[in-house]
Every structure is written in structure tokens, then in C-alpha cells.
Amino acid sequence: MALALRCARLVDVEAGEFLPDQIVVVEGEWIHSVRPASEPAPEGAYVVDLGEVTLCPGLIDLHTHLVGIAACGDPVQEIKQSAAQQAFESIAHARDTLHAGFTTVRDVGTYRAFVDTALRDAIDNGIVPGPRMAVAGAYITASTGGGMITGLAPDVVLPREFRFGSVRDVDDVRERVREILHGGADLIKVIGTGAVMAMGTVPGAPELTEAQIRAAVEEAALYGAHVAVHAHGTEGIKRAVRAGARSIEHACYLDDEGIALMLEYGTYLSADIWWSDWLQEHADSAGFGAETQAKNDQATEAQRTAFTKAVRAGVRIGFGTDAGGFPHGLQTRQLTTMCAYGMTPMQALRAATLTGAECMGWEDRVGSIVPGKLADLIAVPGTGEDLSAFTDVRFVMKGGQIIKDELTGRHV
């Protein structure tokens, strides 16, 4: 039976409009039609009146870490858990993410390789609830770089699953990329510079050469996969863009030349410009040490300034939050931050829907409310233009299945 969802407003991210009084007809997993509420619903369709809400495409977070200890300032804690513990805990992370309105995520790496592929498969097979996932499997990283658990004694050797993507030269990169993709990953995550969270690394310092990043891009392309590059520093960003990265993650020290390169190459930007607010408030209780806090403080304003410049220049900007650095399910708070640093509400919503889908190469199936796409839909109170309302998602549908319903009293 077809399901007809009536709403007071609908976010048309393709046209850039908020449409009043609409009906979305869902058949099975898919959107069948979108029509004004003044037109009758299809004969035999079950009509659900969602009331005075705004219906939006399911949100897309391009930068999550659903596997691992969330909101923990000490990565060494990762080796105090088993793979089974991490897998079971990730189920709750996936559920919280879905209930917050994120029906799709790009999960960009774990310290322990391939637990993310297991979570993705469990979701796809209907074993546990969660968003659609494209996963990175493991990090491609310098042997002592930002994708490693650092701060250990020099004679401590991590198990292989924690250093699966460690590389030293171009040949290493190609081999690791193949192994990660053969292990079931959907994309490759390259750590191009130091990291805020990795003890002893310098966020602004490049850790891989342009040739190494290009090798990752070329090898991944043979499998139809994209490469996302973690890059805080100016030189690392430029190396990644010139090497053909699909997206730059963080981009704290992005300068005018880097912006021009991103425009030239069509590179996407995924900048986590909200979570430093959470970190500054909770750093001590979550165990973030003085080094991490200092690096975060130094990077935050630079990142936000760069973000504003990128918006004005017309860089392709998606929505990536680094969820896992903070508790899962809080990601929608970044929408208002994006508006505070240069975006209109519609631009922010496009970043979190259609642009994210384009970055992933999934625009044929998700990212907007149009016939022929998957019925991934969420509803929030209000007109849709006050993005603070997206912290109060009342209704979630994924692939035609109602996951959360606080509007109609229906039991889910």
C-alpha cells in the first residue's frame, strides 16, 4: 500500500525553496510522487497527516566515526576494548545518529580496522538500526602520524588491526589501499597532516607527500572509490587537492590559494566547525589533555574564518561534523553554526543533503525529495528556516520505513 505523507512545508533543496502544503507519496522504499496537498492523494493510499512541520530529505553527515569510544580525549582507551565491545557499542552510536535525522553517513575511519564494515553490513542486513553507511575501513597514515594511536612508549607495538593502514612510501600506499578496499571499504581515508587528537603530531604539518596521496587516489579510482583527505595545514590541503582528493576534511588553515585550487579541481570541503564548541565546554570532563585543548583553540578561529571565505568563493561544501569526537546524535547543532559563518539556511540544508549526496556519488538515490529516490525523510517543527529546530527531529523515515514518529501517535 502506498503511503501519503502530508506536511505543512517541504524543503526542496534542488530548487532552493520551502514549499507550502505538500504530499509525498511513498511506495515501498521509494518516493513515488510529490504534489501540492490541494491535489488528492492516490486512490488507496494510506494518508498520514504530519501536521505543522517541515519535511526535509534525510540528513547526510560526511564525517562520522561511529566505531570507537565517543567523546573520549585519550585515544589510548581504544586498546582497552575488544573488537566485540567496540562493535556492540557502535550499535548505539548508529541508532542515535539515525534518530537525530541522519539517514546517511560517510564514516571516515576507525583506529581498529574493519569494525565499521561489520556495522555497515549489520545495518544493511536489517540486524541493527542505523543510517546508510559508506565506510573507510582504516586510515592511510604515516607510521607515526595523525591516524595512529600515539603517546605510547616507544617499545610498545600495536596489534596489526591498529596499524593496518600505516605507510612509508608510494608502494606501501598502493598496497594498503588495495587491502582496505578488498576488506570491504567503500572509500579511502588518507591522513595528510597531523591531527588535533593525535598526541605529538602537529596539525599544520604535512605527513604524506603529494605523490603518496596521488597514489591513493589513483589506486582507489581503479575500484570506483573516492579519497577523503584529513588536512588541517595549508600545504597538506594543497597537496591533497592537486593529487585529486574528493574532499578535504577539517581544512583549518585553508588559505586563498587553497580555495582557488579547490574551485579549480571541484574539491568538496567537509569542515567540522561546531564540535570545538562542545570540546571547549567538556574538555576536562571528557579527558582532553592540555595539548589537545591548545591545538583545538589555535585551529578553531582559523577554521571558521577559512569556512566563511570558502562559502563566499563558492566552494562545494558538504556537512561533516566529526561525530564521535563528541556524543553521537548532536550533529544537527552544526547547522546554525554554518549559518553563523556565512551560509543561508537553505545553503546549510543543501550542504547536509544534496551536496553531501553528490560528494559521496549517491545523488541518484538520496539527498532530495524527488520521485525515484529512496524515501529517506525527516520532519521538524516550524517553517524550516530556523535551523535550531533540527535539534528536535520528530519524524524519521528511512527507505520507506518509519523509524521514529513523535507526531501521529503511531507505534514504531
DRENLUM-406069 format. One record per atom (N, C-alpha, C, O): x, y, z. Coordinates in steps of 0.2 Angstrom, whole numbers, plus 2048, in hexadecimal, padded with zeros to 3 digits. Each point is the difference from the previous one (the first is absolute). Example, Ala and Ser with C-alpha at 12.3 -4.5 7.8 and 13.67 -1.06 7.14 Angstrom:
8427E4827/7FC806800/804806800/8057FF803/7F98067F9/804806801/7FC805803/803806801/
//
This chain:
8047FA800/7FC806800/804806800/805801804/7FA8047F8/803806800/7FF804806/7FA800803/80B8047FF/7FF805806/8018077FE/8048027FC/7F7802805/8008077FF/801804806/7FC800804/80A8047FC/801804806/7FF8077FE/8028037FB/7F9800809/7FE8077FF/804804805/8017FF806/8028077F8/804804804/7FE8077FE/7FE8027FB/80380380A/7FF8077FF/8058037FC/7FE8057FC/8087F9804/8058027FC/8057FB7FE/8017FB803/8028067F7/8057FB7FE/8068047FD/8008057FD/8067F8805/8078037FE/8027FD7F9/8017FA7FF/7FE80A7FC/8027FE7F9/8078037FF/8018057FE/8047F6804/807803800/8038007F9/8048047FE/7F97F97FD/8028017F9/7FE8077FD/8048037FD/7F67FF805/7FE8067FD/802806805/7FF8067FE/8027F8808/802805805/7FA804803/800806801/7FB7F6800/7F9803802/7FD7FC806/8017FA801/7FB80A803/7FC7FD805/7F98007FD/7FD8057FF/8007F5800/7FA7FF7FD/7FA7FF805/8017FC804/7FA8087FB/7FA7FF805/7FC7FA7FE/7FF7FF7FA/7FE7FE80B/7FA7FB7FF/8027FB7FB/7FD8017FA/8077FA808/8027FB7FB/7FE7F9802/7FF7FF806/8007FD7F5/7FF7F8802/8067FD7FC/8018017FA/8027FA80A/8057FC7FD/7FE7F9800/7FE7FD805/8018007F5/7FE7F9800/8057FB800/8058017FB/7FB7FA809/8067FB801/7FD7F97FE/7FA7FE802/8097FF7FA/7FE7F97FE/8077FC801/8058007FD/7FA7FB808/8057FC802/806804803/7FF804804/8077FB7F9/806804802/8008077FD/804804802/7F87FE7F9/8028057FC/7FB806800/7FA7FF802/8088077FC/7FB8057FF/7FD7FF7F9/8038007FB/7F6800805/7FC7FF7FA/7FF8077FD/8008017FA/7FD80480A/7FE8067FD/800805806/8007FF806/8018087F8/7FF805804/7FB8057FD/8018027FA/7FA80080A/7FB8047FD/7FD805805/8017FF806/7FC8077F8/7FD804805/7FA7FC804/7FD7FC7FD/802806809/7FB7FD804/7F98017FD/7FB7FD802/8048087FA/7FA8027FD/7FE7FA7FB/7FA8007FE/80A7FC800/7FF7FB7FB/7FE7FA804/8037FF806/7F97FC7F8/7FE7FA804/8067FB800/8048007FC/7FC7FD80A/8057FB800/7FE7FA7FC/7FA7FF7FE/80B7FD800/7FE7FA7FB/7FB7FC803/8007FF807/7FB7FE7F5/7FB7FC803/8037FA803/8057FC7FE/7F9802808/8027FB804/806801805/8027FC804/80180A7FB/806802804/7FE801807/7FA803801/80A7FB804/7FF801807/803807801/806801800/7F5804802/802807801/802801808/7FD7FE804/8098057FD/803802806/801807800/8048037FD/7F8801808/801807800/805801806/7FF7FF806/8078047F8/805801804/7FF807804/803801805/7F88037F9/7FF806803/8048067FE/8038007FB/7FE80580A/8048067FF/8077FF800/803802805/8007FA7F7/8077FF800/8038017F9/7FC8017FB/80B7FF805/8038007FA/8037FA7FE/8047FD804/7FB8007F6/8037FA7FE/8068017FC/8008047FB/8057F9807/8078017FD/8037F97FD/7FE7FB803/8068057F8/8047FA7FF/8047FD806/802805804/7FF7F57FD/8047FD805/807804800/8028017FA/80080080B/807804801/8067FB7FE/7FF7FA801/8068097FD/8067FD7FE/806803804/8018067FF/8037F6805/806802803/8067FD7FD/8007FA800/80480A7FD/8067FD7FC/8067FE804/8047FE7FE/7FB804809/8067FE804/7FE7FE807/7FF804804/8007F57FC/7FE7FD807/8057FB801/8047FD7FC/7FC80180B/8047FA802/7FC7FC805/800801806/7FC7FB7F7/7FB7FD804/8037FA804/7FD7FE805/8098007F9/8037FB804/806803805/8038047FD/7FD7FA809/805802804/7FD804806/7FA801800/80A801805/7FD803806/7FE8077FF/8058047FE/7F57FE802/7FE8077FF/802805805/8007FE806/8018087F8/802805805/8057FE805/7FF802806/8067FB7F8/8067FE804/8068047FE/8027FF7FA/80180480A/8068047FE/8077FC800/8058037FE/7FA7F7804/8077FC800/7FF7FA7FB/7FD7FB802/8068057F8/7FF7FB7FC/8037F9802/7FE7FB7FE/806805807/8037FA803/7FB7FC803/8017FA800/7F9809802/7FA7FC802/7FE7FB7FB/7FD7FB802/8048067F8/7FE7FC7FA/8037F9801/7FC7FB7FF/80A804804/8037F9800/7FE7FD807/8027FA801/7FA809803/7FD7FD806/7F97FC7FF/7FD7FE804/8018037F5/7FA7FC7FE/8027FB7FB/8048007FD/7F77FB803/8017FB7FB/7FC8027FA/7FC805800/8057F87FA/7FC8017FA/7F97FF801/7FC8047FE/8027F7806/7F97FE801/7FD806804/7FA8027FF/80A801806/7FD805804/7FF8067FC/7FA803800/80A7FF7FC/8008057FB/7FA7FF7FB/7FC8057FF/8037F57FF/7FB7FF7FB/7F9801803/7FB8037FE/8047FA809/7FA801803/7FE807802/7FA8027FF/80B802803/7FF807802/7FE8047FA/7FD805800/8067F97FA/7FF8047FA/7F87FF7FE/7FE8057FC/7FF7F6806/7F97FF7FF/7FC806803/7FB8037FC/8067FF80A/7FD806803/8028067FC/7FC8057FF/80A7FC7FF/8028067FC/7FC8017FA/7FE8057FE/8017F57FE/7FD8007FA/7F8802801/7FD8047FD/8007F9809/7F9802801/7FF807802/7FC8037FD/809800807/7FF807802/8018047FA/7FC8057FF/8087F97FC/8018047FA/7FA8007FC/7FE8067FD/7FF7F4802/7FA8007FC/7FA804803/7FD8037FD/8027FC80A/7FB804803/801807800/7FB804801/80B7FF7FE/801807800/7FF8027F9/8008067FE/7FE7F67FD/7FE8027F9/8057FF7FB/7FF8027FA/8067FA807/8057FF7FB/7FF7F97FE/8027FB803/7FB8047F7/7FF7FA7FD/8067FD7FB/7FF7FB7FE/80680A801/8067FE7FD/806803803/800805802/8057F77FE/807803803/8057FD7FC/8007FA7FD/80680A802/8067FD7FE/804800806/802805803/8007F47FF/8047FF806/8078007FE/8027FB7FD/802809805/8078017FE/8057FE804/805803801/7FA7F7801/8067FC803/8007FE807/7FC804804/8077F77FE/8007FE807/8087FE801/8047FE7FC/7FE80280B/8067FE802/8017F97FF/8057FD7FD/7F67FF804/8007F87FF/7FD7FF7FA/7FA8017FF/8097FC7FC/7FE7FF7F9/7FA7FC800/7FF7FB803/7FC8077F9/7FB7FC7FD/7FA7FE805/7FB7FD7FE/805806808/7FA800804/7FA8047FD/7FA7FE800/8088077FC/7FB8047FD/7FC7FC7FA/7FA8017FF/80A7FB7FD/7FD7FC7FB/7FB7FB803/7FB7FF7FD/8077FE809/7FB7FC803/7FA803802/7FA7FE800/806808803/7FA804802/7FC8027FA/7FA7FF800/8098037FA/7FD8027FA/7FC7FA7FE/7FA8007FE/8097FA802/7FD7FA7FD/7FA7FE805/7FB7FE7FE/806803808/7FA7FE805/7FA8057FF/7FA7FD800/8078097FF/7FB8057FE/7FD7FE7FA/7FA7FF7FF/80A8007FB/7FD7FE7FA/7FC7FA800/7FB7FF7FC/8077FC808/7FC7F9801/7FA801805/7FD7FB801/80280A801/7FA801805/8017FD807/7FB7FF803/80B8007FF/8027FD806/7FF805806/7FE7FF805/8058077F9/800806805/7FD8067FC/8028017FA/7FB80480A/7FE8067FC/806805800/804800804/7FC8047F6/8058057FF/8008037FA/7FB7FE7FB/809807803/8008037FA/8037FC7FA/8047FB802/7FB8077F8/8047FD7FB/807803801/801805802/8047F67FD/807802801/8047FE7FA/8007FB7FD/80480A802/8067FF7FC/806800804/801805804/8037F67FC/8057FF806/8088007FD/8017FE7FA/80380580A/8078007FE/8057FA802/8057FF7FD/7F87FD807/8047FA802/806801805/8007FD805/8048087F9/806801804/8038077FD/7FE8027FB/807800809/8038077FE/8067FE7FC/8047FB801/7FE8087F9/8068017FD/804805803/7FE806800/8087F9804/803804804/8077FF800/8037FA800/80180B802/8077FF801/8017FC806/7FC800805/80A7FD7FC/8007FB805/800802807/7FF7FD805/80280A7FC/800803806/7FB806800/801805804/7FB7FB7F7/7FC8067FF/7F9800803/7FE7FD805/7FE8087F8/7F9802803/7FB7FA800/7FB801803/8067FA7F9/7FB7FA800/8027FA805/7FD7FB7FF/809806805/8027FB804/7FE802807/7FF806802/8017F5803/800801807/807802802/8047FC800/7FC80A802/807803802/800801808/7FB7FF803/80B8027FF/801801807/8027FA804/800800806/8017FB7F7/8027FA803/8087FF801/8038047FC/7FF7F8808/8087FF801/8027FE7F9/7FD7FC7FD/80A806802/8027FE7F9/8017F87FF/8017FE7FA/7FF7FE80B/8017F9800/7FA7FC7FF/7FF7FA800/7FB80A801/7F97FD7FF/7FE7FF7F9/8008057FC/7FF7F5802/7FE7FF7F9/7F87FF800/7FE7FB803/7FF8097F9/7F87FF7FF/7FF7FA7FC/8037FE7FC/7F77FE806/7FE7FB7FB/7FF8027F9/7FE8067FF/8027F67FC/8008027F9/7F98047FF/8008047FC/7FB7FA807/7F98037FE/800807802/7FC8047FD/8097FF807/801807802/8058037FC/800806800/8037F77FB/8058037FC/8007FD7F9/8048007FC/7F57FE802/7FF7FD7FA/8028047FA/8037FE7FB/7FC809806/8018047FA/806804801/8018057FC/8047F9808/806804801/8047FF7F9/8017FB7FE/80280B800/8048007FA/806803801/801805804/8047FA7F7/807803800/8018037F9/804805800/7FA7F87FB/8018027F9/7FB7FF7FC/7FA7FE802/8068047F7/7FB8007FB/7FE7F97FF/7FA7FE800/80A7FD800/7FE7F97FF/7FC7FE806/7FB7FC7FF/807806807/7FC7FE806/7F98027FF/7FB7FD802/80480A7FC/7FA8037FF/7FB7FC7FC/7FB7FE801/8088007F9/7FC7FC7FB/7FE7F9803/7FA7FE7FF/80B7FF804/7FE7F9803/7FB801806/7FB7FC800/805809804/7FC801806/7F98027FD/7FB7FD802/8048077F9/7FA8027FD/7FD7FA7FD/7FA7FF801/8097FC7FB/7FD7FA7FE/7FE7FC806/7FA7FD7FF/80A802806/7FE7FC805/7F9802804/7FC7FD802/80480A7FF/7FA803803/7FA7FF7FC/7FB7FE802/8068037F7/7FA7FF7FC/7FE7F97FF/7FA7FE800/80B7FE800/7FE7F8800/7FD7FE806/7FC7FB801/805809805/7FD7FE806/7F9803801/7FD7FE805/8018057F6/7F9802800/7FE807801/7FA802800/80C803800/7FE807800/7FD8037FA/8017FD7FB/7FC808806/7FC8047FA/8048067FE/8008027FA/80580080A/8048067FE/806800804/8017FB804/8048097FA/806800804/801807804/7FE8057FD/8057FA809/801806804/807801801/8047FB802/7FF80A7FB/807801801/801806805/7FD805800/8087FA805/802805805/8068047FD/8067FD800/7F88097FD/8068047FD/804804804/8058027FE/7F8800808/804804804/7FF7FD808/7FD7FB801/807808803/7FF7FF807/7F9801802/7FC8037FD/8027FB809/7F9800803/800804807/8057FF804/7F58047FD/7FF803807/8007FA805/803801805/7FA7F97F9/7FF7FB805/8067FC801/8017FC805/8048047F7/8067FB800/806803804/8028057FD/7FF7F9808/805803805/8078007FC/8027FB7FD/80180B803/8078007FD/8008037F9/8058027FD/7F57FD800/8008027F9/7FE8087FF/7FD802805/8058017F6/7FF8077FF/7FA8017FA/8027FE7FA/7F9804808/7FA8017FB/8028037F9/7FE7FE7FB/806807806/8028047FA/8057FC7FB/8028037FB/8027F8808/8057FD7FC/7FE7FB7FC/7FC7FB802/8068057F7/7FF7FA7FC/8037FA802/806800803/7F77FA7FC/8027FA802/8017FB7FA/8037FB801/7FA8067FA/8017FC7FA/8018057FA/7FE806800/8067F77FB/8028047FA/7FA8017FC/7FB7FC800/8058087FB/7FB8017FB/8007F97FC/7FB7FE7FE/80B7FF800/8017FA7FD/7FC7FA803/7FD7FC7FD/80480480A/7FC7FB804/7F98017FF/7FC7FB7FF/80180B802/7F9801800/7FE7FE7F9/7FA7FD7FF/8098057FC/7FE7FF7F9/8007F87FF/7FB7FE7FC/80A7FF806/8007F8800/7F97FD803/7FD7FC7FD/801807808/7FA7FE804/7FA8017FB/7FB7FC7FF/80580A7FE/7FA8027FC/8007FC7FA/7FB7FE7FE/80B8017FF/8007FC7FA/7FE7F9801/7FC7FD7FC/806800809/7FF7F9802/7F97FF802/7FC7FB7FD/80180A807/7F97FF801/7FB8017FA/7FB7FD800/8078077FC/7FC8017FA/7FF7FA7FB/7FB7FF7FD/80A7FD804/8007F97FC/7FA7FC803/7FE7FC7FC/80080580A/7FA7FD803/7FA804800/7FB7FE803/8058087FA/7FA804800/7FF804807/7FB802801/80B7FE803/7FF803807/803807800/8058027FC/7F9802808/802807801/805800806/8017FB804/80380B7FD/805801805/7FE806804/7FF8057FD/8007FA80A/7FF806804/807801804/8027FB802/80080B7FE/806802803/800804806/7FD8067FF/8057F8807/800804806/8068057FF/8067FD7FF/7F9809801/8058057FF/7FE807803/7FC8037FE/8087FE808/7FF806803/8058067FD/7FD8057FF/8097F9800/8058057FE/7FF8027F8/7FE7FC7FC/80580A803/7FF8037F9/8047FC7FB/7FD7FE7FB/809800806/8037FC7FB/7FD7F97FF/8007FE7FB/7FE7FF80B/7FD7F97FF/7F98017FC/7FF7FB7FC/7FE80A805/7F98017FC/8028007F9/7FD7FD7FC/808807802/8018017F9/8037FA7FD/7FF7FF7FA/8057FD809/8027FA7FE/7FB7FB7FE/7FF7FD7FB/7FC80380A/7FA7FC7FF/7FC8027FA/7FD7FC7FC/80280A803/7FB8037FB/8047FE7F9/7FD7FD7FC/809805804/8047FF7F9/8007F87FF/8007FE7FA/8007FE80B/8017F97FF/7F97FD7FE/8007FA7FE/7FA809802/7FA7FE7FE/7FB7FE805/7FC7FC7FF/805806808/7FC7FE805/7F98027FF/7FE8057FD/7FD7F7805/7F98017FF/7FE806805/7FC8047FE/8067FB808/7FF805805/805801804/8057FC801/7FB80A802/805802805/7FC801807/7FB803800/8087F9805/7FD800806/803805805/806800801/7F6804803/803805805/8028067FC/7FC806801/80A7FA7FC/8028067FC/801807804/7FD8057FE/8057FA808/801805805/8048067FD/7FE806801/8077F97FC/8058057FE/8008017F8/8058017FD/7F57FE800/7FE8017F9/8018077FE/7FD805804/8087FD7F7/8018077FF/7FD8017F9/7FC7FC7FD/80580A800/7FD8027FA/8027FC7FA/7FC7FE7FC/80A800804/8037FC7FB/7FD7F9800/7FE7FD7FB/80180180B/7FD7F9801/7F88007FD/7FE7FC7FD/7FF80A805/7F98017FE/8008007F8/7FB7FC7FD/809807800/8008017F9/8027F97FD/7FD7FE7FB/8077FE808/8017F97FD/7FA7FC801/7FE7FC7FC/7FF80480A/7FA7FC801/7FA8027FB/7FD7FC7FD/80380A801/7FB8027FB/8027FD7F9/7FC7FE7FC/80B803802/8027FD7FA/7FF7F97FF/7FE7FD7FB/8037FF80B/8007F97FF/7F97FD802/7FE7FA800/7FD80A803/7FA7FE802/8007FC806/7FB7FC801/80A805803/8007FD807/7FB802805/7FE806800/7FF7F5803/7FB801806/804802806/8057FD802/7F8807802/802802807/7FB7FD805/7FA8017FF/8097FC806/7FC7FD805/804802807/8057FE802/7F8808800/803803806/7FC800806/7FA802800/8097FB806/7FC7FF806/800806804/804800805/7F98057FA/801807803/7FC800806/800806803/7FC7F57FF/7FC801807/8037FC805/800803806/8037F87F9/8027FB806/805803805/8007FE806/8048077F8/805804804/7FC803806/802801805/7F88017FA/7FC803805/7FE7FB805/801802806/7FD7F87F8/7FF7FB805/8077FE804/8007FF806/8058017F6/8067FE803/803805805/8027FE806/7FD8087F9/802806805/7FC7FF806/802802805/7F77FC7FA/7FC800806/8017F9804/800800807/8027FB7F6/8017F9803/8077FD800/8007FB802/8058097FD/8067FD7FF/8037FD806/8027FA800/7FD809806/8037FD806/7FC7FA802/8047FB801/7F68057FF/7FC7FA802/8017FA7FB/7FF7FB802/8028077F8/8017FA7FB/8077FE7FF/8017FB7FC/804808808/8067FE800/8058037FA/8057FC7FF/7F98097FE/8048037FB/806804804/7FF804804/8077FA7FA/806803803/8018077FE/7FD8027FC/808801807/8028077FF/8038007F9/7FE8057FD/8057F6800/8038017F9/7FA8007FB/8008047FC/7FB7F8805/7FA8007FC/7FD806800/7FE8037FB/80080080B/7FD806801/8038067FD/7FD8047FD/80A7FC804/8048057FD/7FF8007F8/7FF8057FD/8027F5800/8008007F9/7F98017FD/7FF8047FB/7FC7FA809/7F98027FE/7FF807800/7FD8037FC/80580180A/7FF807800/8038047FA/7FE8047FE/8087F9801/8048047FA/7FC7FF7F9/8018047FC/7FC7F6803/7FE7FE7FA/7F88037FF/7FE8017FA/7FF80080B/7F9801800/7FE8077FC/7FC7FF7FB/807806807/7FE8077FC/8038007F9/7FD8037FC/8097FA803/8037FF7F9/7FB7FC7FC/7FF8027FA/7FE7F9809/7FC7FC7FC/7F98037FE/7FE8007FA/80080480B/7F98047FE/8018057FB/7FC8027FC/80A802805/8018057FB/8017FD7F9/7FE8037FB/8067F8805/8017FC7F9/7F97FE7FD/7FF8007FA/7FD7FD80B/7F97FE7FE/7FC8067FC/7FD7FF7FB/803807809/7FC8057FD/8038027F9/7FC8027FC/80A7FE803/8038027FA/7FE7FB7FB/7FF8027FA/8017F8808/7FE7FA7FB/7F98017FE/7FF7FF7FA/7FD80380A/7F98017FF/7FF8057FB/7FD8007FA/806806807/8008067FB/8037FE7FA/7FD8037FB/8087F9804/8037FF7FA/7FC7FB7FC/8017FF7FA/7FB7FD809/7FC7FB7FC/8037F9800/7FE7FC7FC/806802809/8027F9801/7FB7FC801/7FB801804/8057F97F9/7FB7FB802/8017FD807/8057FD802/7F6805802/8007FE807/7FB7FB802/7FA8017FF/8087FA804/7FC7FB803/7FF801808/802805802/7FB7F6801/7FF801807/8047FA804/7FE7FA7FF/807808804/8047FB804/801802807/802806801/7FD7F6804/800802807/8067FD804/801803805/8027F87F9/8047FC804/7FD7FD806/8037FF806/7F77FF7FA/7FC7FD805/8047F9802/8027FD7FC/7FE80380B/8047FB803/806803804/8017FE805/8018087F8/804805805/7FB803805/803801806/7F77FF7F9/7FB802805/7FA7FB7FF/8007FB7FC/7FC805809/7FA7FA800/7FC8007FA/7FF8057FD/8007F5800/7FC7FF7FA/7F9803801/7FD7FF806/8008047F5/7F9802800/800808801/7FA802800/80B801801/800807801/8028047FA/801806800/8007F77FA/8038037FA/7FC8067FD/8038047FE/7F67FC803/7FC8057FD/802807803/7FE8057FD/8057FB809/802806802/8058047FC/800806800/8037F77FB/8058037FC/7FC8047FB/8038057FD/7F77FA801/7FC8047FB/800807802/8018047FB/7FD7FE80B/800807802/807803800/8018067FE/8047F6803/807803800/8028017F9/8038057FF/7FB7F77FC/8018027F9/7FD8067FE/8038047FC/7F77FD806/7FD8077FF/804806803/8008057FD/8027FA809/804805804/8068027FC/802805801/8017F67FB/8068027FC/7FF8007F9/8047FE7FC/7F6804802/8008027F9/7FA7FD7FB/7FF8037FB/7FE7F8808/7FB7FC7FC/7F9803801/7FF802806/7FD7FE7F5/7F9801801/7FD7F9803/8037FB7FF/7F7805804/7FD7FA802/7FF7FB7FA/8027FA801/7FD8087F9/7FF7FB7FB/8077FD7FE/8007FA7FE/80580B802/8067FD7FE/8037FB805/8037FB7FE/7FB806808/8027FB805/7FD7F97FF/8027FB801/7F78067FE/7FC7FA7FF/8027FC7F9/8007FA800/80280A7FB/8037FD7FA/8067FC802/8027FB7FD/803808807/8067FD802/7FF7F9803/8037FC7FF/7F7804805/7FF7FA804/7FB7FB7FD/7FE7FB803/8018077F6/7FC7FB7FD/8037FF7F9/8047FB7FF/7FA8097FC/8027FF7F9/8078007FF/8037FC7FC/801809807/8078017FE/8037FA803/8057FD7FD/7F9801809/8037FA803/7FF7F97FC/8057FC7FF/7F58047FE/7FF7FA7FC/8048007F9/8037FB7FE/7FE80B800/8058017FA/8077FE802/8037FD7FC/7FF805809/8077FF802/8017F8801/8057FE7FE/7F67FF804/8017F9801/7FF7FC7FA/8017FA7FF/7FC8097FB/7FE7FD7FA/7F97FC801/7FF7FC7FC/7FD806809/7FA7FD801/7FA8057FE/7FA7FE803/8078077F9/7FB8047FF/7FA7FD7FC/7FB8037FF/8067F77FE/7FB7FD7FC/7FB7FD805/7FA7FE7FE/807801808/7FC7FC805/7FE804806/7FB7FF803/8098067FF/7FE804807/8028077FF/8038027FA/7FB80280A/802807800/7FB8057FF/801806801/7F97F87FC/7FA8057FE/7FA7FC800/8007FA7FF/7FA809801/7FA7FD800/7FD8017F9/7FC8047FF/8067F77FD/7FD8007F9/7FE7F97FF/8037FB802/7F98047F9/7FE7F97FE/8067FC7FD/8048027FD/7FC7F8805/8067FB7FE/805800805/8057FB800/7FB809805/8067FF806/7FD7FC806/7FA800800/80A7FE804/7FE7FC806/7FC805804/802806801/7F97F7803/7FC804804/803801807/7FF7FD805/8078077FB/803802806/7FE807802/8028057FC/7FA7FC809/7FC806801/800801808/8007FB804/80180B7FE/7FF802807/7FC806800/7FF8047FC/7FE7FD80A/7FB806801/802804807/8027FC805/7FE80A7FB/802805805/7FA805801/7FD8017FB/80280180B/7FB805801/8028077FD/8068017FF/7F6803800/8018077FD/8008007F8/7FE7FC7FD/80580A801/8008017F9/8067FD7FC/8008007FA/8057FE80A/8067FD7FD/8058057FF/8067FE7FF/7F9809801/8058057FF/804801807/805803800/7F87FB806/804801806/8037F9801/7FC7FB802/80A8057FD/8037F9800/8017FD807/8027FB801/7FD809804/8017FE807/7FA7FA801/8017FC804/7FA8047F8/7FB7FB800/8027F97FE/7FD7FB802/8098057FB/8027F97FE/8047FD806/8027FA7FF/7FE809806/8027FC806/7FA7FC803/8017FD805/7F98047F8/7FA7FD803/7FD7FC7FA/7FA8027FE/8097F9800/7FD7FC7FA/7FB7FC803/8017FC805/7F98057F8/7FA7FC803/7FE7FA7FC/7FC7FC802/8068047F8/7FE7FA7FB/8067FE7FC/8038047FD/7FE7F6803/8067FD7FB/7FD7FA7FC/7FD7FB803/8048067F7/7FF7FA7FB/8067FE7FC/8038057FE/7FF7F5802/8057FE7FC/7FE7FA7FB/7FE7FB803/8038067F7/7FE7FB7FB/7F97FE801/7FE7FA7FF/7FD80B802/7F97FF801/7FE7FD806/7FA7FF801/80B7FF804/7FE7FE806/800805806/805804800/7F67FD803/7FF805806/8057FE806/7FE7FA803/8078097FE/8057FF805/7FE803807/8007FD805/7FD8097FA/7FF804806/7FA8057FF/7FF8037FA/7FC7FD80A/7FA8047FF/7FD802806/7FD7FD804/80480A7FD/7FE803806/7FA8057FE/7FE805804/7FF7FA7F6/7FB8057FE/7F97FD800/7FB804801/8057F67FD/7F97FD7FF/7FD7FB805/7FB7FE800/80A800805/7FE7FC805/8007F87FD/7FE7FC804/8058037F6/8007FA7FE/8067FC804/805803801/7FA7F7800/8057FC803/8067FE7FB/7FE7FD7FB/808804806/8057FE7FB/8047FA803/8047FD7FD/
//
